[in-house]
Amino acid sequence: MDLKLTDEQRQILEMVRELARERIAPGAGEWDEKDEFPWEVVDAYREAGLYGLAIPEAYGGVGASELTQVLVVEELAKVDAGSAIILAVQWLGALPILVAGSEEQKQRYLPRLATGEWLSAMGLTEPEAGSDVAGLQTRAVREPGGYRLTGQKKFITNGGVADVVTTFARTGGPGPKGISAFIVEKGYEGFSVGRIERKLGIRSSNTAELLFDDCRVPEENRIGEEGEGFSVAMRTLDRSRPSVAAQALGIAEGAFDAALQYAQERKAFGREIAQFQAIQFMLADMAMGIEAARGLVYRAAEMVEEEGRGGRRLVRANRYSSMAKCFASDMAMKVTTDAVQIFGGYGYIKDFPVERYMRDAKITQIYEGTNEIQRIVIARSYLSEGA
C-alpha cells in the first residue's frame, strides 16, 4: 500500500527503523531466551522521544497521528514484538486519562508518561473477567477522601514495571454501569505486584498479576464519574486495537522477509526451493494476506483519528478497529506458521527467528479482546444499523 507520508512521518519512521535495526534486533533473541525485560529498549525509547508520540503537544508530547503510531509499532514488531508492545502499552495506559481524564489529571500524569519518566499499564483483565469485562470483581469502596480497592488483576502487560496503572473497579452493582476507572500509582499502600508470567511468546514483555489489598486511592484519581468506567474502557480499546493490529502486521512482515530470503538460498533437488510451485504459492498467499491486513490496519487508524477529532465514540471506528485487530492477527498466525514450514526443520529450532515470530503471533489473537469477541463486535456494529 502506497502511503503519502509527510516529511515528519518519514523522518520518524527512518529513525525507528535505525533504532530497531541497531538497538533491538541484536538483543531480541537473547531477551526471548532469557525471558528478560529489556530496560535498554526502554532507555532507547526515552532517548528517541517515542513515548510522547501518542501524547498531545499541550502535555509535553508530539501529538502524532494514529497512523504514525501504528506505523511505528509495525516497524518495531518486524524485529521484536515484545519490544514493540512495551511502547504500545505505554500509550494504552495513558489513553483512559486522555479520553476521560480531568485537566488536572492530564497535567499531572501525561507529561511524565510522554518522556517515559513514568511507565504505564492498564489494569482491566481479571482471573474471571477477560472477554467478559462487565463481570470484573475488583471492588472500590468509597471512604472519606477516596476509595479502597480490593481485588486482583491478571495478565497485565507492563504491570510489574509500571509507575502508573489505570485501573477499573466496581463501585456499584453488577454489570457495566457499576464500573469506575482510577489512576493507581506504584507505592500506594495496599498495591503490589504478584506473579510475573512466563509466556509462550513476547517473552521480553513484562506480564504481571496486580494485587489490591485495601489499596487507598484518592478521590481525585477517579477518571470521570462513578459508573463511567466501562465506557472509558471501551473507548480506550477502540483506540488501542489498531496498535495491536500493527504489531501483528509487523510480526508477519518480519517472518515473510525471513522466509523469502531463505527460500532463495536453500537448495533441494539441485535448485533453490523458491523455484518450486508449492513454495511460490505459500509466498504468494503470505504476501496477499500481509497487503490486505496493511490496508485494513491503516484504514482503522484513520477511523480512530476521525473519532478522536470528533471527541465521541463512532460505530465505524469501533468496527474497523475490531476488523483490523482480528484480521491482522489471524493473518499473522498463518504467515508465521507458513514461514516455519518453509524453513522446514530449521524453522523449528532457535537458530532462526521464525519460531519466535510464530510464538509471538499467537498472543495477538487473544489480548485486547479475543478474536471471537472481535467478530461479535463487528457483527453487532452492522446489525445495530438495521435496528
C-alpha positions in Angstrom: 0.0 0.0 0.0 1.5 3.3 -1.1 1.1 5.9 1.7 1.5 9.6 1.1 3.5 10.4 4.3 4.6 13.8 5.5 8.2 14.7 5.8 7.9 14.4 9.6 6.4 10.9 9.3 9.1 9.7 7.0 11.8 11.1 9.4 10.2 9.4 12.4 10.0 6.0 10.5 13.6 6.2 9.4 14.7 6.9 12.9 12.6 4.0 14.2 14.0 1.6 11.6 17.5 2.5 12.6 16.7 2.1 16.3 15.1 -1.3 15.6 18.0 -2.4 13.5 20.8 -1.3 15.8 19.4 -1.4 19.3 16.6 -4.0 19.3 17.3 -6.6 16.7 20.7 -7.7 18.1 19.2 -8.5 21.5 15.8 -9.8 20.6 16.7 -13.5 20.6 18.6 -13.2 23.9 15.8 -11.4 25.7 13.4 -14.1 24.4 15.7 -16.9 25.5 16.2 -15.4 29.0 12.6 -14.3 29.5 14.1 -10.8 30.3 12.6 -7.4 30.2 14.8 -5.1 28.1 15.4 -1.9 30.1 17.8 -0.9 27.4 14.9 -0.7 25.0 13.0 1.5 27.5 16.0 3.8 27.5 16.2 3.8 23.7 12.6 4.9 23.5 13.1 7.6 26.0 16.1 9.0 24.1 14.2 8.9 20.9 11.1 10.6 22.3 8.9 7.7 21.2 6.8 7.6 24.4 5.5 11.1 23.5 4.1 10.2 20.1 0.6 9.5 21.4 0.5 12.4 23.9 -0.7 15.8 22.7 1.8 18.6 22.5 -0.1 20.5 25.2 1.1 17.8 27.7 4.7 17.5 26.5 4.2 15.0 23.7 4.4 15.0 20.0 0.8 14.7 19.2 1.4 12.3 16.3 -1.5 10.9 14.3 -2.9 7.4 14.9 -1.4 6.4 11.6 2.0 7.4 12.7 1.6 5.5 15.9 0.7 2.2 14.1 3.5 2.7 11.6 6.0 2.9 14.4 4.6 -0.2 16.2 4.7 -2.1 12.9 8.3 -1.2 12.3 9.4 -2.3 15.8 7.4 -5.6 15.6 9.3 -6.6 12.5 12.3 -7.3 14.7 10.8 -7.9 18.1 7.1 -8.0 19.0 7.9 -7.9 22.8 9.8 -4.6 22.4 7.0 -3.2 20.2 4.3 -3.9 22.8 6.3 -2.1 25.5 5.7 1.1 23.6 2.1 0.4 22.6 1.1 -0.4 26.2 2.6 2.9 27.4 0.1 4.6 25.2 -2.7 2.2 26.3 -2.1 3.1 29.9 -2.3 6.8 29.1 -5.4 6.5 26.9 -8.1 6.4 29.7 -6.6 9.7 31.0 -6.6 11.1 27.5 -10.2 10.1 26.7 -11.9 10.9 30.0 -9.4 12.4 32.5 -9.7 15.8 34.1 -7.4 18.6 33.0 -5.7 18.3 36.4 -5.1 14.6 35.8 -3.7 15.2 32.3 -1.4 17.9 33.6 -0.1 15.6 36.4 0.4 12.4 34.5 0.7 12.9 30.8 4.0 14.9 30.7 5.8 12.2 32.7 4.3 9.5 30.5 5.3 11.4 27.4 9.0 11.5 28.4 9.0 7.9 29.7 10.0 9.1 33.2 7.0 7.0 34.3 5.9 3.8 32.6 2.2 2.9 32.5 -0.1 0.0 32.2 -3.9 -0.6 32.1 -5.4 -2.9 34.7 -8.6 -4.4 33.3 -8.3 -8.2 32.9 -9.1 -10.4 35.9 -8.9 -14.2 36.5 -12.7 -14.4 35.9 -13.1 -11.4 33.7 -11.2 -11.3 30.4 -13.6 -11.1 27.5 -16.4 -10.5 30.0 -15.2 -7.1 31.0 -18.6 -6.3 32.7 -18.0 -9.2 35.0 -15.0 -7.8 36.7 -14.9 -8.2 40.5 -12.3 -5.8 41.9 -14.1 -3.5 44.2 -13.7 0.1 45.0 -15.4 1.1 48.3 -15.9 4.8 48.9 -14.4 6.3 52.1 -13.7 9.9 53.2 -11.4 11.4 50.6 -11.2 8.5 48.3 -11.7 4.8 47.7 -10.3 1.4 49.0 -9.6 -1.0 46.2 -9.6 -4.8 46.8 -9.1 -7.4 44.2 -6.8 -8.9 41.6 -5.8 -8.1 38.0 -4.3 -10.7 35.7 -2.1 -10.7 32.6 -1.3 -7.0 32.8 1.3 -6.0 30.2 4.0 -3.7 31.8 2.3 -4.4 35.1 5.4 -5.3 37.0 7.4 -2.3 35.7 4.7 0.4 35.6 4.7 3.5 37.7 1.1 4.3 36.9 -1.8 1.8 36.3 -5.1 3.0 35.0 -7.4 0.5 36.9 -11.0 -0.5 36.6 -13.0 -1.5 39.7 -16.6 -2.0 40.7 -18.2 0.9 42.6 -21.8 -0.1 42.1 -23.9 -3.1 41.3 -23.4 -5.8 38.7 -22.9 -5.1 35.0 -21.2 -2.4 33.1 -22.9 0.6 34.9 -21.2 -0.4 38.2 -17.6 0.0 36.9 -15.4 3.1 37.5 -11.9 3.9 36.5 -9.0 5.0 38.7 -5.3 6.0 38.5 -3.2 3.9 40.8 0.4 4.8 41.4 3.2 2.4 42.3 3.9 2.8 46.0 0.3 3.2 47.1 -0.3 1.3 50.3 -2.0 -2.0 49.6 -0.9 -2.2 45.9 1.6 -4.8 45.0 2.8 -6.9 42.1 2.2 -10.6 42.3 3.2 -13.3 39.9 5.3 -12.4 36.8 4.0 -14.7 34.0 6.3 -17.0 31.9 4.9 -17.0 28.4 4.9 -18.7 25.1 5.7 -15.6 23.2 6.5 -11.9 23.6 8.8 -13.0 26.4 10.7 -9.7 26.6 7.4 -8.1 27.6 6.6 -7.9 31.3 3.2 -9.6 32.1 2.2 -9.4 35.7 -0.5 -10.1 38.3 -1.5 -7.0 40.3 -2.9 -7.2 43.8 -5.1 -4.7 45.6 -5.4 -5.2 49.4 -7.4 -2.3 50.7 -5.4 0.0 48.4 -6.3 3.6 49.1 -6.8 5.8 46.0 -7.6 9.5 46.4 -10.9 10.7 45.0 -9.1 13.0 42.6 -7.7 9.9 41.0 -11.0 8.7 39.8 -11.3 9.1 36.0 -14.6 10.5 35.1 -17.7 9.9 37.2 -18.7 6.8 39.0 -20.2 4.3 36.7 -18.4 5.6 33.6 -15.5 3.1 33.7 -17.0 0.6 31.2 -17.4 3.3 28.7 -13.9 4.6 29.3 -12.5 1.1 28.8 -14.4 0.6 25.5 -13.3 3.9 24.1 -9.8 3.1 25.1 -9.8 -0.3 23.4 -11.3 1.2 20.2 -8.2 3.4 20.0 -5.6 0.9 21.1 -6.6 -2.1 19.0 -5.0 -0.7 15.8 -1.7 -0.8 17.5 -2.1 -4.5 18.3 -3.1 -5.0 14.7 0.0 -3.2 13.7 2.1 -5.4 16.0 0.6 -8.5 14.2 1.3 -6.9 10.8 4.9 -6.3 11.7 5.4 -9.8 13.0 4.0 -11.2 9.8 6.3 -8.9 7.7 9.3 -10.0 9.7 8.5 -13.6 9.2 7.8 -13.2 5.5 11.1 -11.4 4.8 13.0 -14.2 6.6 11.1 -16.9 4.6 11.5 -15.1 1.3 15.3 -14.8 1.8 15.6 -18.4 3.0 13.6 -19.8 0.0 16.0 -18.1 -2.4 19.1 -19.5 -0.6 18.0 -23.0 0.5 18.6 -25.7 -2.2 16.8 -29.0 -2.6 16.9 -31.4 -5.6 19.6 -29.2 -7.2 17.8 -25.9 -7.1 16.5 -23.1 -4.8 13.3 -24.1 -3.1 11.8 -20.8 -4.3 11.6 -22.4 -7.7 9.1 -25.0 -6.5 5.4 -24.1 -7.1 4.4 -25.2 -3.6 6.8 -22.7 -2.1 5.7 -20.0 -4.5 2.1 -20.5 -3.7 2.9 -20.2 0.0 4.8 -17.0 -0.5 2.1 -15.6 -2.7 -0.6 -16.3 0.0 1.6 -14.8 2.7 2.2 -11.6 0.6 -1.5 -11.2 -0.2 -2.5 -11.6 3.5 0.0 -9.0 4.6 -1.1 -6.5 2.0 -4.8 -7.0 2.8 -4.1 -6.6 6.5 -2.0 -3.5 5.9 -4.9 -1.7 4.2 -7.3 -2.6 7.0 -4.9 -1.6 9.7 -4.2 1.8 8.2 -7.9 2.4 7.5 -8.7 1.6 11.1 -6.1 4.2 12.2 -7.8 6.8 10.0 -11.2 6.0 11.5 -9.9 6.2 15.1 -8.2 9.5 14.2 -11.5 10.8 13.0 -13.2 9.7 16.2 -10.5 11.5 18.2 -11.1 14.7 16.4 -14.8 14.5 17.0 -14.5 13.7 20.6 -17.1 11.0 20.6 -17.3 7.2 20.0 -18.1 6.3 16.4 -19.6 3.0 15.4 -17.3 2.8 12.3 -14.2 3.4 14.3 -15.2 0.6 16.7 -16.0 -1.7 13.7 -12.7 -1.0 11.8 -10.6 -1.2 15.0 -12.0 -4.7 15.6 -11.7 -5.7 12.0 -8.1 -4.7 11.8 -7.1 -6.5 15.0 -9.0 -9.7 14.2 -7.9 -10.0 10.5 -4.3 -8.9 11.1 -3.7 -11.3 14.0 -5.3 -14.3 12.2 -3.1 -13.4 9.2 0.0 -13.2 11.3 -0.6 -16.6 12.8 -1.0 -18.2 9.3 2.0 -16.3 7.8 4.3 -17.2 10.7 3.2 -20.8 10.6 3.9 -20.9 6.9 7.3 -19.3 7.4 8.3 -22.1 9.8 7.1 -24.6 7.2 9.3 -23.0 4.5 12.3 -23.3 6.8 11.5 -26.9 7.4 13.4 -28.4 10.3 15.4 -25.3 10.7 12.2 -23.3 11.3 11.6 -25.4 14.4 14.9 -24.5 16.1 16.0 -21.3 17.8 18.9 -20.7 15.4 16.5 -18.9 13.2 13.9 -16.3 14.2 10.8 -17.6 12.6 9.9 -19.9 15.5 9.9 -16.8 17.7 7.7 -14.9 15.3 5.2 -17.8 15.3 5.1 -17.8 19.2 4.8 -14.1 19.3 2.0 -14.0 16.8 -0.3 -16.2 18.9 -1.0 -13.6 21.6 -2.3 -11.1 19.1 -5.3 -13.3 18.6 -6.0 -13.2 22.3 -5.2 -9.9 24.0 -7.0 -6.6 23.6 -10.1 -8.8 23.2 -10.1 -12.3 21.7 -10.8 -12.6 18.0 -14.1 -14.3 18.9 -15.1 -11.2 20.7 -14.0 -9.0 17.8 -16.3 -11.0 15.5 -19.2 -10.3 17.8 -18.3 -6.6 17.9 -18.1 -6.5 14.1 -21.4 -8.3 13.5 -23.3 -6.2 16.1 -22.0 -3.0 14.5 -23.8 -4.0 11.3 -26.9 -5.4 13.0 -27.3 -2.2 15.0 -27.5 -0.2 11.8 -30.6 -2.1 10.8 -32.2 -1.9 14.3 
